[in-house]
Amino acid sequence: MISALVYDDGGVTTYDEAELTEARDADGTTWVRATEEADFARVADAFGIHPLTVEDVRNDARPKTEMYDDYTFVILRKAALRAGEQVFEDEVLTRPIGLCFGDDWLVTLTRRSLSPIDRVWDSVESGETRFLRFGPDFVAYHVIDRVVDDYFDLLDEVGEEIEAIEDTIFDGPDPTILEGLNEIRRDLLSFRKTVWPTREAASVLARGDPDFVREVTEKYYRDVYDHLVELVDLTETYRDLARGARDIYLNTLSQSTNEVMKTLTVVATIILPLTLVVGIFGMNFDPAVSAFNMPELGWKYGYAATMLGMAAVSGILLVYFRHESWL
């Protein structure tokens, strides 16, 4: 689907798909939006956009800024946490956004309708804010700024997940905790692959390297660049938090295992001398053959004495283990 807006002194005029040429040739600042891949070639032909630009959007290329003779090209990615098709419940899904802007025109290329562009488009169309009055590079800034704002929302979701997991770590071993932490680390790695090159693309715009970024707009791109630097720092911070939470959980799990092993060791240690005693008396030597052949077998208090002796051994061992802080 192709739609177009043209801003001039008289206000904003809307053009439909069949009026693409009229929108391109109209006086004022033109914004053309293509939301289906099948329409990319037509828009590219109308505005002289290089085929490699279209190919980058189709292939979801790495975020970057490129300068052509007649326009500046910026590709970035909208990112959000969505239910994934992999083994994890959520994953970072990205959608490419291509921005091409020249002296008096802006073209946005996406494979579907995306909220960052829709919000700016609705503002321009409604006339509440005259973004197009300040030039296509200013409108492109607002689209990029909306995308970056969504990045903060994504990191807020990840931060809440980390906090929720940290609150349950000390409740006891739970296999879902480790799975959740691994999922978060995977999400952050995927997001890092998006935000780092986006920062580099914004730095080119902030320096004013492209001919079609006016000096008055550079400060707005510098603000976006500062936000992206903050996002990079937050991403690394959350990765450290996720790694630390994972280490804490593994240490807690190891400590719990050690406690179980210590309890089993104490029980085995107590049973060992008792087993020795029972084993000796289970040999059943006949005292009638020799006075040295376990005379206790003929003693009327032999059983009681043996049980009391075993209880005494167990008690002594328990006191000793308690004294050594092993229990």
N, C-alpha and C positions, 0 to 999 in steps of 0.2 A: 504494500500500500504506500502511495506517495501523497504527501500533503505539503502545502507551502503557505508561508506567511510573508507578507511584504509590509514593511513599516516605512511610512513617509510622513510628511507634515500633516497629512490628513488623518493619520491614525494607522490602524492595522487592517490590512485586507487579506482575506483568506482565499486561497486558490485550491482547486481540486486536482486530481491526478491528470486529467485531460488538459489542464492549463499550465503544465510545467514550463513550456516555452514562454508563455506570457509572464509567469512569475519571475523567470530568469531575466527577462528584458525590461521588467517594470522599474520605474524610478524608485529609489529608496534602497533599503537593506532587505535582502531576501534570505529567508531560512527555509530550506527544503528538508523534509524528514522522510526517509525511506525505512520502513519497518519490515520488509520482506527481502530475502536474498535475491529473489527473481527480479527485483526492481533496481538492483545496484547498477547494472550495466547501463540502463537507460539514464539514470541520474548522472552517472560518470560521463557519459557522452555529452549530455547537455551542458555540463560545467567544465569539461576538459580535465577530468580527474584521471590520473595515471592508472592503468590496469593493476600495477603492483599495489596501489593503495587499496583497491577493491579486494585483491587477493589476500592482503593482510587481514582485513576484516573477516573475510570468509574463513580463513584458517585460524582465527583467534590468535594472532601474533602477539608476541611479548609487548607490553606497554612501551611506547616510545613516541618521540616527536621527530618528524622529518620535514625538511623544507624543500619545496618545489618552486619553480619559477613563478607560478600563478597562485599558489596557495600554500598554507601550512597544514600538515596532516598530524593529528594526534590520535593514537589508539590507546584506549585504556579498558579496564574491565570492571563491570559491576559485580560485586561479590556479596554473597549472602549464605547463611547456614540453612540448608534444606535437607529434607529426608533423602538419603542417598540410595544408590542401587548396590552398594558394596556391603561388606560385613558390618560396617559401622552404621549407627542409627542416623547420624547427621554428618554432613560433609560440606566443605566450602565449594559452592557451585558458582562459576563465573560466566558472564555474558560479555562478548566484545562490543565496544562502542567506538565507532570511527567518527572523528570530527575533522572536517575539511573547511577551512575558512580563508577567504580572499579579501579583497578590498571592501566589497559591499555584499558579500554573500556567505552563507554558512550552510553546509550540508552535513547531516548526521545519518550514519549508516548503522543499522542494527538489524538483527535477524528476527526480532520481535519487539513489541512495544515494551519499553523499560521505564520504570517509575522516575529515575532522575531526569530523563528527557521530558517525560510527560508533565512533570511538575513545572518545569521552566516553560514548556510550550503553553500550558494552560494559563500561566501568568502573562505571557506575551499576548496570547489570543484574547484574554479577557480585558486587556488594556489597563490592568491594575498597576503594572510596572512596565515602563518603556525600555526594556532591556535592549531591543534592537536599535533604539535611538543612539545608544552608546557604541554601536558597532558590533560586527560579528565576533570579534575576539572577546568582547565582554560577555556575550551570550555563551560562548564556548567556556569561558571561565565559570559561569554559573552552573553549567552542566557538570563540569569537572568537580566543582565544589559540592554539588549534591551527591556525586559518587563518593567523594571522600567522607562526607557526613555519614553515609551508609557504612563505610568502613568502621567508623567509631561504634556504630550500633552493633556491628558484628563482634567486635572485640568486647563490648559490654556483655554480650551473651556468653562469650567464652569465659570472661572473668567470673560471671555468676556461676557457671558450671564448675569452675575450679573451686570457688568458695563452698559450693554445695558438697563437693567431694571431700574437701578438707574437713568439713564438719562431721563426716561419717567415717573418716579414717580410723579414729580411735575407738569406734564402736565394736571393732572386731574384724577378723578376716572376712573379706567379701570379694569373690572373683570379679564382680561387676565394677569394683573400684579401679582395679588395674586396667580393665578394658576401657573404662571411661577416660582414664588418664592417657592411655595410648591414643585414643580417638582425638582428644584435645591436642596432643602433640602433633598428630597428623594434620589436624585442621590448621594449626598455627604454621606448620611448615608450608602447607599449600597457600595460606594467606600471605606468608612472607614472599613467596615467588611472585605474588601480584603486587604487593605494596612497594617492594624495593625498586623494580623498574619503573613504577609509576612515579616514584620520587625523582628518579633520574629524568623522566620525561617532563615533569613539572619544573625541574631546575633549568632546563633549556628555555622554557617559556618565561620563567622568572628573570632570567638574565636578559631577556629581550633579543635573543639571537635571531628568531624568525623575523622577516621583514614585515609580516602582517600582524605582529603584536605591537601595538602602539605603546609609547612610553607611559602614557597615563594608565594603561592596563597592567603594566608590569608589576605594580605594587600589589594588585589583587592576586596575581599568580605567585608572588612571593609569600602571600598569606597562605595559599594552598600548599606551597612547598613546606612552610613551617608546620602545617598540620600533618603533612606526610612524614616529616622528620619525627614528630611526636608519635605517629602511628608505628613507625619502625621501632622506636624505643619501647613503646607499649608491647609490641609483639615479642621483642626479646625478653622483656620483663615477665610476660605471661609464660613464655617458654621456660624461663628459669623457675617460675612458681610451679609449673606443671612437673618439671624435673625434680624439684625439691619435694613436692607432694608424693611423687612416685618413690623417691628414696625413703621418705618417712614411712610410707606404707610398707615397703619391702623390709625396712628395719623393724617395724611393728610386727610384721608377719614372722620374721626371723626370731624376734624376742618371744613371740607366742609359741613358736616351735621349740625354742630352748626351754621354756617353762614346762612344756609337755614332756620333753626328753628328761628334764631334771626330775620331774615327778615319777616318771617310769624308772629312772635310775635308782631313786630312793626306794621305791617299792621292790625292785629287783635285789637291791642290797640287803634289805630287811629279810626278804624271803630266802636269800642264799644261806645264811647260817641255820635257818630253820629247816631248810631242805637237807643240810648236812646232818643235823641231829636226827631227823626222821630217817634219813638213809642209813645212819649207823644202827639205829634201833630196829630198822627193818631187816637187818641181816639175820636176826633170830638165832644167835649162837646158843647152844644148849648149856645152861649153867650146871646141869648134872654131870656133864663130862669133865668140866674143870671149873674151879672157883674163879678163874680169870675170864670165863666165857659169859660176860654180861650178867653178873649176879642180880642186877636191877630187875631182870625179867621176872624173878620170883618174889620181888618186894611188893607188898600190898599197896604201897604208896608210889610205886614206880610211875604209873601213868600220870597221876596228879603232879608229881615232882617234875616230870618231863614237860608237861604243859606249862607249869609255872616258870620253869627255866627258859622255855622258848618265849614266853611273854616278857620275862625280864630282859632277855637279849633284845627283843624288839623295842622295849621301852628305853633301854640304854642307847640304842642306835638313834631313836627318834630325838632324845634329849641332845645327843651329840650333834646331829644334823641341825637342830634348832640353834644350838650354841654357835655353830659355824655359819649361820645364816644361809644354810642351803634349803631351808624350808620357810 
